[in-house]
Amino acid sequence: QVQLVESGGGLVQAGGSLRLSCAASGRTFSSYRMAWFRQAPGKEREFVAAIRWSGGTTYYADSVKGRFTISRDYAKNTVYLQMTNLKPEDTAVYYCAADQGSSGSAAYIKKYDYWGPGTQVTVSS
């Protein structure tokens, strides 16, 4: 059974940085695409970034390009989201997700088969 567990969220001032981690278990993920989504209060869940586990191709939402970096560690079966120059509008619950098909649009939420419980990120102004 696939399990995704996020960590690393917290409270940070605007302009600060955080690194989120997503520990994945229960499967060999070499054919998967892993992603981060976020959901702010009263808003729909939105795509943030994704990475193909094999090959490392990355995808980003326009709102985070140049500020966020997604990466993965094979040995630790972990995906990271390094967030810099954080803004109050980045405040949300951040979710890790896994797409076993790894094809089609990385931003299409319904492609993702597995989800973590989420971690809260709060950016104060």
N, C-alpha and C positions, 0 to 999 in steps of 0.2 A: 504494500500500500504506500502510495506516494505521500510524503509529509513535507511541508514547507513551513519553516519557522523563521519569522523575521525578528530582528533585534537592532538596537542602535538608535532608536528614536529618542526624542527628548525635547527640551526647551532650549532655544538658542536665540541670540539677538540677531537682528537683521544685519547682513553682511558676514555672518559667521558660517561655519561648516559643520557637517555631520556626515558620518558614514553608516549607511544601513547595510545589514548583512541578512542573507537568506540562506539558511542551512537546509539543503535538500537531501532526502533519504527515501529509500524504498524502491529505487529503480536505477538503472543505468541511464544517464541523461544525455548521452552523446548525440542522440538524434533530436533532442528537444530544443525549443527556443524558450528562454526564460525572460520574464519581464517584470517591470515595476509599474503599478498603477497607483493612483491616489484618489481619495474621496474627501472633499471638504464638506462641512455641515451644509445641508440643504442643496447640495450639488450632486450631479451624477459622477460615477467613478470614471476617471479619465486616464488615458495612456500617458506614461512618463518616458520609459525607455525599455529597450529589449536587446537581447544578445543571443545569437546562435551558439549553443554550447560547443558545437564542433565548427571550427573556423573563426569564431569570434566576431562575425559581422554584427555591427551595432545599429540601432535605430533610436531616434530621439524625437520627442515632441518639440515643436518650435519654441515653446515657452521655457524649455530647460537647456536648449543647445548652448554650448559654451560654458555652462555652469555645472552641469551634472555629468558624471561619467559612470557608465555601467561596465562591470568587468566580472570575470569568473575565475575561480581557483579549482582546477581539476582535482588536486590532491585532497582538498577539503570539501569538495562537493558544495561549494558555496558561491553565491552570486552577491556582488556588492553594488551599492549605489553611493558613489562619492558625491556629495552635494556641497557646492561652494557658493559664495555670494548669495546666501539665502535671503528671500524676501518674505514679508508677511503673507503674501498670496500663495506661498508654498505650504502654508499650514494645512495639514490634512492627515488622515490616516493613510499610511503607505502600505500597499499590499504586494507581495511577491506572487507571481503566477507562472505556471508551466504549460507550454503548448507542445504536445507530443507529436504534432504534425509538422511543425516548424516551416510551414509554407503559407502563402497568402499574406495579407496585411498584418504587420506586427501590432498595429494599434487596434485591431478588431477584437473587442473584449470577449466575444462569444467563442473565439478560437481556443481560449485557454481552458484547460481541463482541470487543473488543480490550483488551489489558492491557499495562501497562508492566512492566519487570523488577523494580521495587520499590526502595525506599530505607529504610534502617534508622533507626529512631528509638529511642533509649535514654534513659530518664528515671531518674536516680539519686535515691535517697531521702536 
